[in-house]
Amino acid sequence: MPSLPRRISGAAHNSRKRATSKKTVFNLKLFLESHGLGTRIAKFRQKEKIFSQGAPETNVMYLKEGGVKLTVVNTAGKEAVVEILGPGDFFGVRILTGQTVHTSTAIAILPTTVLVIEKAEMTRALHKEHAFSDAFIANMLARGNRGEEALIDQLFNSSEKRLARTLLLLARYGTPDQPAGSIPKVSQELLAEIVGTTRSRINFFMNKFRKLGFIEYNGSIHVNKSLLTVVLND
């Protein structure tokens, strides 16, 4: 008889332990909006410049909707796309390290909405809100990993794989808040610039992807998860 209460007590304890071990997923977008960090909202048309290389860096930006490409121009005037950003990404963050000018140019590749966050407010929130600080660090690490993968992609993979990866990134495949889906219409010229190939090659691969059922055209581009097989195939 004495053992029965102990078993019941142990079960209740385990139940409470499981309940408390379930952590609430931190909603970064909701936090920024509800805490007033992104009180200034800026909207940009497709192909509109958000900031320029060499211009003063004054605010941190959070990409709420759309897409952004970061480009750099060398002393010889040659331009290169260095990164593609999507919803949920921060940019202009070097201001937090004391940098005063932008090292790249940011251009909207889709109709884009960003939250503009003042440096002082961003710094205060990072110091005060531990959950936000953790989410921001995780965000930056994920972006760094994508940048490393993009460099490897550019150095070693075919233009077909680079296009597949670009489409998956623009569709936000694998992100918790936005699974793979539709991309507003993007020109093949822009895709060629991002991938680093010709428009004719982009046209060839897009038609191939459509025939294989990897993507669908319906005013916008719908990216199916099956496109991932192109990236994973050696």
Beta strands, then each sheet from edge to edge (+ up, - down):
strand 1: 40-44
strand 2: 49-51
strand 3: 59-65
strand 4: 68-73
strand 5: 79-85
strand 6: 90-91
strand 7: 105-108
strand 8: 112-118
strand 9: 182-183
strand 10: 215-217
strand 11: 221-223
sheet 1: 1+ 8- 3+ 6-
sheet 2: 2+ 7- 4+ 5-
sheet 3: 9+ 11- 10+
end
